[in-house]
Amino acid sequence: MLTLIAFVLALGVLIAVHEYGHYRVAVACGVKVLRFSIGFGKTLYRWQPKGSATEFVIGAFPVGGYVKMLDEREAPVSGQERHLAYNTQPLRSRAAIVAAGPLANLLLAALLYAVVNWTGVQLPVPILASPEAGSAAERAGLIGGERVQRAGFDGGQTQEIQSFEDLRWFLTRGALEGRDVRLLVLGPKNAVPGEVVLKLAGMDASEANADLFRKIGLLGPFSRPVVGQVMPGGAAEKAGLRDGDLVRQVGAVPVVDGQQLRQLIRASVLNRQSVPAVWKISRAGVELEVNVKPEPRQEGGLMVGKIGAYVGAMPEQVLVRYGALDGLWRGMTRTWEVSVLTLRMMGKMLVGEASLKNLSGPLTIADYAGKSASMGLTQYLLFLALISVSLGVLNLLPLPVLDGGHLMYYLWEGVTGKPVSDAWMESLQRGGVAILFLLMSIALFNDITRLLG
């Protein structure tokens, strides 16, 4: 139920803001708006403010919306109202009305990011976990326990890193944009920060998923190698492990953090059989040894070890909060960065450099809506901001059925002095519908594959 409510609320807000952008600019340009609708199908609620020419409607299916304006191309217009019709407006006004919807979504995203910046959010401290074997982080010389103080792209200026999420964003952009990332880190025993360069420029980053961060080598922040939530009947309980046990060593390997311990557990399967090991642990200040035999489990086509317990303590948290101007500026900057990254990924998918698996449809969005809502208001606002950016960028694409397609028509009209002919427009509209249907089909297929996987 929470997933459904969060999904419908997200759609309603994003669609309302998008259509309000069109509506507000249309009214400002002197165009008569006949109907403002959120959703399609059977009308659930309608009202018309006193003295307003616009009827406001909420439809049964909140999968879109529209602003119906007075237009001679759709119905006869009296001579007295011809100056209020959309099609009689100058080119700059028509272009502004069309662009206002996507821009409203981008402004909403910037505001949502700013609200999160102003209210503050608890995030993991940017202390690195043990890197994955053979990863870019391991090749750069990282061992785990380093605290990242600043980060930047190679050849550019560095920025202060306040949380692990800040670092994750830099890594995501670096990998997807093919740029090396420079880190200034303070080691566990160092007093002076050292510089580390993660070579991400040549990385094959066709998808933004967990495998990408495995290649980078930094799956998560540092966490103490503590055992928690031991499940009845699992390998951990059979070995005598208890909640709060601190793991010092697995076999002959000293354990640094929870990430390394998880890797050792996963790798404890040979020829589909689990390999037992002696664990050295600390329990209430007492050093103990226990024999642990993880259970082999199928995961993503591989056999990995599991112990039936939560591994790793909660990472250290820090409250990240910004002032009024700084928070707003960072919100605008993040909106711009996400927009550019979205366009880059779309371009890479178009030329085959990125996987079409990155496309997500309504099922994945609904799933993320429910998960983010269950994590609290802050995470839900961040989810709304991300989807709002995606909606704004998508609608600005030069696809005939989208706002960007209409702007493409107006660009042609501005250059040639003549509008696109009805025959050409009809053909382009049919092609645009076909492309959009294909993209929606791929996104829905990806949704179903993720859910079944």
C-alpha positions as CSV (number, residue, x, y, z in Angstrom):
1,M,0.0,0.0,0.0
2,L,2.8,2.4,0.8
3,T,4.4,1.7,-2.6
4,L,1.1,2.5,-4.4
5,I,0.5,5.7,-2.3
6,A,4.1,6.9,-2.8
7,F,4.0,6.2,-6.5
8,V,0.6,7.9,-7.1
9,L,1.7,10.9,-5.0
10,A,5.0,11.2,-6.9
11,L,3.2,11.1,-10.3
12,G,0.6,13.6,-9.2
13,V,3.1,16.1,-7.9
14,L,5.5,15.8,-10.9
15,I,2.7,16.0,-13.5
16,A,0.9,18.9,-11.7
17,V,4.2,20.9,-11.7
18,H,4.9,20.1,-15.3
19,E,1.4,21.1,-16.5
20,Y,1.3,24.2,-14.2
21,G,4.5,25.4,-15.9
22,H,2.7,25.3,-19.3
23,Y,-0.5,26.9,-17.7
24,R,1.3,29.7,-15.9
25,V,3.3,30.9,-18.9
26,A,0.3,30.5,-21.2
27,V,-1.7,32.8,-19.0
28,A,1.2,35.2,-18.7
29,C,1.4,35.3,-22.5
30,G,-2.3,36.2,-22.8
31,V,-3.5,32.8,-24.0
32,K,-6.9,31.6,-22.9
33,V,-6.6,28.2,-21.1
34,L,-9.8,26.1,-21.4
35,R,-8.8,23.1,-19.3
36,F,-6.1,22.1,-16.9
37,S,-6.2,18.3,-16.3
38,I,-4.1,16.0,-14.1
39,G,-4.7,12.5,-15.3
40,F,-6.9,11.0,-18.0
41,G,-10.1,9.0,-18.3
42,K,-13.2,9.4,-16.1
43,T,-13.3,12.8,-14.3
44,L,-13.1,12.3,-10.5
45,Y,-13.2,16.0,-9.6
46,R,-13.7,19.2,-11.4
47,W,-13.9,22.9,-10.4
48,Q,-13.8,26.3,-12.0
49,P,-12.8,29.3,-9.9
50,K,-15.1,32.2,-10.0
51,G,-14.1,34.6,-12.8
52,S,-11.7,32.1,-14.4
53,A,-12.0,30.8,-17.9
54,T,-10.1,27.6,-17.0
55,E,-11.8,24.3,-15.8
56,F,-9.5,22.3,-13.5
57,V,-9.9,18.5,-13.7
58,I,-8.5,15.4,-11.9
59,G,-8.8,12.3,-14.0
60,A,-9.0,8.6,-12.9
61,F,-5.6,7.6,-14.4
62,P,-2.7,9.8,-13.1
63,V,-0.3,8.8,-15.8
64,G,-0.2,12.2,-17.5
65,G,-1.9,15.5,-17.9
66,Y,-2.6,18.3,-20.4
67,V,-3.4,22.0,-20.7
68,K,-6.0,22.6,-23.3
69,M,-5.7,26.1,-24.8
70,L,-7.9,28.1,-27.2
71,D,-6.6,27.1,-30.6
72,E,-7.9,27.6,-34.2
73,R,-6.4,24.3,-35.2
74,E,-8.7,22.4,-32.8
75,A,-12.0,24.3,-33.0
76,P,-13.4,27.5,-34.5
77,V,-12.5,30.7,-32.6
78,S,-14.6,33.8,-32.7
79,G,-13.0,37.0,-34.0
80,Q,-13.3,38.6,-30.6
81,E,-11.1,35.9,-29.0
82,R,-8.7,35.3,-31.8
83,H,-6.0,37.3,-30.0
84,L,-6.3,34.8,-27.1
85,A,-5.7,31.7,-29.2
86,Y,-2.4,29.8,-28.9
87,N,-1.8,29.6,-32.6
88,T,-1.9,33.3,-33.1
89,Q,0.8,34.1,-30.6
90,P,4.3,35.2,-31.7
91,L,6.9,32.4,-32.0
92,R,8.7,33.4,-28.8
93,S,5.5,33.1,-26.7
94,R,4.6,29.7,-28.1
95,A,8.2,28.4,-27.5
96,A,8.1,29.8,-24.0
97,I,4.8,28.0,-23.2
98,V,6.1,24.7,-24.5
99,A,9.5,25.0,-22.7
100,A,7.8,26.0,-19.4
101,G,6.7,22.5,-18.5
102,P,10.1,20.7,-18.6
103,L,11.7,23.8,-17.0
104,A,9.2,23.7,-14.2
105,N,10.3,20.1,-13.4
106,L,13.9,21.1,-13.4
107,L,13.1,24.0,-11.0
108,L,11.2,21.7,-8.8
109,A,14.2,19.3,-8.6
110,A,16.5,22.2,-7.7
111,L,14.1,23.3,-4.9
112,L,13.7,19.7,-3.6
113,Y,17.5,19.3,-3.4
114,A,17.8,22.7,-1.7
115,V,15.1,21.7,0.9
116,V,17.1,18.6,1.7
117,N,20.3,20.7,2.0
118,W,18.6,23.2,4.3
119,T,16.9,20.7,6.6
120,G,20.0,18.4,6.7
121,V,20.4,14.7,6.4
122,Q,22.3,12.0,8.2
123,L,24.8,10.4,5.8
124,P,27.7,8.0,6.2
125,V,31.1,9.6,6.9
126,P,33.4,9.3,3.8
127,I,35.7,6.7,5.3
128,L,36.6,4.0,2.7
129,A,36.0,0.3,3.2
130,S,38.4,-2.3,2.0
131,P,38.6,-2.2,-1.8
132,E,37.4,-5.1,-4.0
133,A,40.3,-7.3,-5.2
134,G,41.6,-6.3,-8.7
135,S,39.5,-3.0,-8.6
136,A,40.6,0.5,-9.6
137,A,40.7,1.4,-5.9
138,E,43.1,-1.4,-5.0
139,R,45.3,-0.6,-8.0
140,A,45.4,3.0,-6.7
141,G,46.9,1.8,-3.4
142,L,43.8,2.1,-1.2
143,I,43.6,-0.4,1.6
144,G,40.5,0.7,3.6
145,G,40.1,3.0,6.5
146,E,41.2,6.2,4.6
147,R,39.0,9.2,5.1
148,V,38.3,11.2,1.9
149,Q,38.6,14.9,2.4
150,R,38.4,16.3,-1.1
151,A,37.6,14.9,-4.6
152,G,37.8,16.2,-8.1
153,F,38.2,15.1,-11.7
154,D,41.8,14.8,-12.9
155,G,43.1,18.1,-14.1
156,G,40.3,20.1,-12.4
157,Q,39.7,21.6,-9.0
158,T,38.8,19.5,-6.0
159,Q,35.7,19.9,-3.8
160,E,35.2,19.2,-0.1
161,I,33.6,15.8,0.5
162,Q,31.3,15.8,3.5
163,S,29.7,12.4,3.1
164,F,30.1,9.0,1.4
165,E,27.2,10.0,-0.9
166,D,29.2,13.0,-2.1
167,L,32.0,10.6,-3.0
168,R,29.6,8.1,-4.7
169,W,28.3,10.9,-6.9
170,F,31.8,11.8,-8.0
171,L,32.6,8.1,-8.7
172,T,29.4,7.6,-10.7
173,R,30.1,10.7,-12.9
174,G,33.7,9.8,-13.4
175,A,32.9,6.2,-14.5
176,L,30.0,7.1,-16.8
177,E,31.8,10.2,-18.3
178,G,35.1,8.4,-18.7
179,R,37.1,10.7,-16.3
180,D,39.7,9.9,-13.7
181,V,38.9,10.9,-10.2
182,R,41.5,12.5,-7.9
183,L,41.1,12.0,-4.1
184,L,42.8,13.7,-1.2
185,V,42.7,11.1,1.6
186,L,43.8,10.9,5.2
187,G,45.0,7.4,6.1
188,P,44.3,5.8,9.5
189,K,47.9,6.5,10.6
190,N,48.7,9.6,8.5
191,A,48.7,13.2,9.7
192,V,49.0,14.7,6.2
193,P,46.5,14.0,3.4
194,G,47.8,12.0,0.4
195,E,46.6,12.1,-3.2
196,V,45.2,9.1,-4.9
197,V,44.0,8.9,-8.5
198,L,41.3,6.4,-9.5
199,K,41.8,5.4,-13.1
200,L,38.2,5.4,-14.3
201,A,38.7,6.9,-17.8
202,G,39.1,3.5,-19.5
203,M,36.5,1.7,-17.5
204,D,33.7,-0.1,-19.3
205,A,30.8,1.6,-17.6
206,S,27.8,0.5,-19.7
207,E,25.4,0.4,-16.7
208,A,25.1,2.3,-13.5
209,N,24.7,-0.6,-11.1
210,A,26.4,-2.5,-8.3
211,D,28.8,-4.1,-10.8
212,L,30.1,-0.7,-11.7
213,F,31.1,0.0,-8.1
214,R,32.7,-3.4,-7.8
215,K,34.9,-2.4,-10.7
216,I,35.7,0.9,-9.0
217,G,36.2,-1.1,-5.8
218,L,34.3,1.0,-3.3
219,L,30.9,-0.6,-2.6
220,G,30.2,1.2,0.6
221,P,31.6,3.2,3.5
222,F,33.8,1.7,6.3
223,S,32.0,-0.4,8.9
224,R,33.4,-2.3,11.9
225,P,33.5,-6.1,11.2
226,V,30.7,-6.9,13.7
227,V,28.2,-9.8,13.5
228,G,24.6,-8.8,14.1
229,Q,21.1,-10.3,13.8
230,V,22.1,-13.9,13.9
231,M,19.3,-16.0,12.2
232,P,18.1,-19.2,13.8
233,G,19.5,-22.3,12.1
234,G,22.0,-20.4,10.1
235,A,25.8,-21.0,9.8
236,A,26.5,-18.2,12.3
237,E,24.3,-19.7,15.0
238,K,25.7,-23.2,14.4
239,A,29.2,-21.8,14.9
240,G,28.2,-20.1,18.1
241,L,28.5,-16.6,16.9
242,R,26.4,-13.9,18.7
243,D,25.2,-10.4,18.0
244,G,28.0,-8.0,18.7
245,D,30.9,-10.3,18.1
246,L,33.9,-8.4,16.6
247,V,35.7,-10.4,14.0
248,R,39.5,-10.0,14.2
249,Q,40.7,-12.7,11.8
250,V,39.4,-15.3,9.3
251,G,41.8,-18.1,8.9
252,A,45.2,-16.5,8.4
253,V,43.7,-13.2,7.1
254,P,43.4,-10.2,9.5
255,V,40.0,-8.5,9.1
256,V,39.9,-4.7,8.7
257,D,36.2,-3.9,8.2
258,G,32.8,-5.3,7.4
259,Q,33.2,-5.1,3.6
260,Q,36.3,-7.3,3.7
261,L,34.5,-9.7,6.0
262,R,31.6,-10.0,3.6
263,Q,34.1,-10.7,0.8
264,L,35.8,-13.4,2.7
265,I,32.4,-15.0,3.5
266,R,31.3,-14.9,-0.1
267,A,34.6,-16.4,-1.3
268,S,34.4,-19.3,1.1
269,V,32.9,-21.7,-1.5
270,L,35.1,-24.0,-3.6
271,N,33.7,-26.4,-6.2
272,R,30.2,-25.6,-4.9
273,Q,31.2,-26.7,-1.4
274,S,31.8,-24.4,1.6
275,V,35.2,-24.1,3.1
276,P,35.3,-23.8,6.9
277,A,37.7,-21.5,8.7
278,V,38.7,-20.6,12.2
279,W,37.5,-17.1,13.2
280,K,39.2,-15.1,15.9
281,I,36.6,-12.9,17.5
282,S,36.3,-10.5,20.5
283,R,33.3,-10.9,22.7
284,A,32.9,-8.5,25.6
285,G,36.6,-8.1,25.8
286,V,37.4,-11.8,25.6
287,E,39.3,-13.3,22.7
288,L,37.7,-16.4,21.3
289,E,38.1,-18.8,18.4
290,V,35.1,-20.4,16.6
291,N,34.9,-22.7,13.6
292,V,32.6,-21.2,10.9
293,K,31.3,-23.1,7.9
294,P,29.4,-20.7,5.6
295,E,26.5,-22.2,3.6
296,P,26.8,-22.2,-0.2
297,R,24.0,-20.2,-2.0
298,Q,23.2,-19.4,-5.6
299,E,23.4,-15.7,-6.3
300,G,23.5,-14.1,-9.8
301,G,24.7,-17.3,-11.4
302,L,27.5,-17.8,-8.8
303,M,27.9,-19.9,-5.7
304,V,28.7,-17.7,-2.7
305,G,29.0,-18.3,1.0
306,K,26.4,-17.0,3.5
307,I,26.4,-17.3,7.3
308,G,22.8,-16.2,8.1
309,A,23.7,-13.0,9.9
310,Y,24.0,-9.3,9.3
311,V,27.7,-8.6,8.7
312,G,29.2,-5.1,9.5
313,A,28.2,-2.4,12.0
314,M,26.2,0.7,11.0
315,P,28.7,3.1,9.4
316,E,29.5,6.3,11.3
317,Q,27.1,9.1,10.4
318,V,27.4,12.8,9.9
319,L,24.7,15.5,9.7
320,V,25.1,17.3,6.3
321,R,23.4,20.7,6.3
322,Y,23.9,23.9,4.3
323,G,22.9,27.6,4.7
324,A,20.2,29.3,2.6
325,L,22.3,30.5,-0.4
326,D,24.8,27.6,-0.3
327,G,22.0,25.0,-0.1
328,L,20.1,26.6,-3.0
329,W,23.2,26.9,-5.1
330,R,24.1,23.2,-4.4
331,G,20.5,22.2,-5.3
332,M,20.8,24.0,-8.7
333,T,24.3,22.6,-9.3
334,R,23.1,19.0,-8.5
335,T,20.1,19.5,-10.9
336,W,22.5,20.6,-13.7
337,E,24.9,17.7,-13.0
338,V,22.1,15.1,-13.0
339,S,20.6,16.6,-16.2
340,V,24.0,16.5,-18.0
341,L,24.7,12.9,-16.8
342,T,21.2,11.9,-18.0
343,L,21.8,13.3,-21.4
344,R,25.2,11.7,-21.6
345,M,23.7,8.3,-20.7
346,M,20.9,8.7,-23.3
347,G,23.5,9.6,-25.9
348,K,25.6,6.6,-25.0
349,M,22.6,4.3,-25.3
350,L,21.8,5.8,-28.7
351,V,25.2,4.9,-30.1
352,G,25.5,1.6,-28.2
353,E,28.1,2.6,-25.7
354,A,25.7,2.1,-22.8
355,S,23.3,-0.7,-22.1
356,L,19.6,-0.2,-22.7
357,K,19.1,-1.9,-19.3
358,N,19.6,1.6,-17.8
359,L,16.1,2.5,-19.0
360,S,13.5,2.1,-16.2
361,G,9.7,2.0,-16.4
362,P,6.8,2.5,-14.1
363,L,7.3,-0.7,-12.1
364,T,10.8,0.2,-11.1
365,I,9.8,3.8,-10.4
366,A,7.0,2.6,-8.2
367,D,9.3,0.2,-6.4
368,Y,11.8,3.0,-5.7
369,A,9.0,5.3,-4.6
370,G,7.9,2.8,-2.0
371,K,11.4,2.1,-0.8
372,S,12.4,5.7,-0.5
373,A,9.1,6.6,1.3
374,S,9.8,3.8,3.8
375,M,13.2,5.3,4.5
376,G,11.8,8.7,5.5
377,L,10.8,12.1,4.0
378,T,14.3,13.1,3.1
379,Q,14.9,10.0,0.9
380,Y,11.5,10.5,-0.7
381,L,12.3,14.1,-1.5
382,L,15.6,13.0,-3.1
383,F,13.7,10.4,-5.1
384,L,11.2,13.0,-6.3
385,A,14.0,15.4,-7.3
386,L,15.7,12.7,-9.4
387,I,12.5,11.7,-11.2
388,S,11.7,15.3,-11.7
389,V,15.0,15.9,-13.4
390,S,14.5,12.8,-15.6
391,L,11.0,14.0,-16.6
392,G,12.3,17.4,-17.4
393,V,15.2,16.2,-19.5
394,L,13.1,13.5,-21.3
395,N,10.5,16.1,-22.3
396,L,13.2,18.4,-23.8
397,L,14.4,15.6,-26.2
398,P,13.7,16.5,-29.9
399,L,11.1,13.8,-30.2
400,P,8.0,15.0,-32.1
401,V,5.4,13.8,-29.5
402,L,7.3,15.5,-26.6
403,D,7.8,19.2,-25.7
404,G,11.3,19.1,-27.3
405,G,9.7,18.0,-30.6
406,H,7.5,21.1,-30.6
407,L,10.5,23.3,-29.8
408,M,12.2,21.6,-32.8
409,Y,9.3,22.7,-35.0
410,Y,9.6,26.2,-33.7
411,L,13.3,26.2,-34.3
412,W,12.6,25.3,-37.9
413,E,10.0,28.1,-38.1
414,G,12.4,30.6,-36.6
415,V,15.2,29.7,-39.1
416,T,13.1,29.4,-42.3
417,G,10.3,31.8,-41.4
418,K,7.7,29.1,-42.3
419,P,6.0,26.6,-40.0
420,V,6.4,22.9,-40.5
421,S,3.8,21.7,-43.0
422,D,0.9,19.6,-41.8
423,A,2.0,16.6,-43.9
424,W,5.5,16.6,-42.4
425,M,4.1,17.1,-38.9
426,E,1.8,14.2,-39.2
427,S,4.6,11.9,-40.4
428,L,6.9,13.1,-37.7
429,Q,4.2,12.6,-35.1
430,R,3.7,9.0,-36.2
431,G,7.5,8.3,-36.1
432,G,7.7,9.9,-32.6
433,V,4.9,7.8,-31.3
434,A,6.6,4.6,-32.6
435,I,10.0,5.6,-31.0
436,L,8.3,6.4,-27.7
437,F,6.3,3.2,-27.7
438,L,9.6,1.3,-28.4
439,L,11.3,3.0,-25.5
440,M,8.4,2.3,-23.2
441,S,8.4,-1.3,-24.2
442,I,12.1,-1.7,-23.4
443,A,11.7,0.1,-20.1
444,L,8.8,-2.2,-19.1
445,F,10.8,-5.3,-20.2
446,N,13.7,-4.1,-18.0
447,D,11.2,-3.6,-15.1
448,I,9.9,-7.2,-15.4
449,T,13.4,-8.6,-15.8
450,R,14.5,-6.8,-12.6
451,L,11.5,-7.9,-10.6
452,L,11.8,-11.6,-11.7
453,G,15.5,-11.5,-11.2
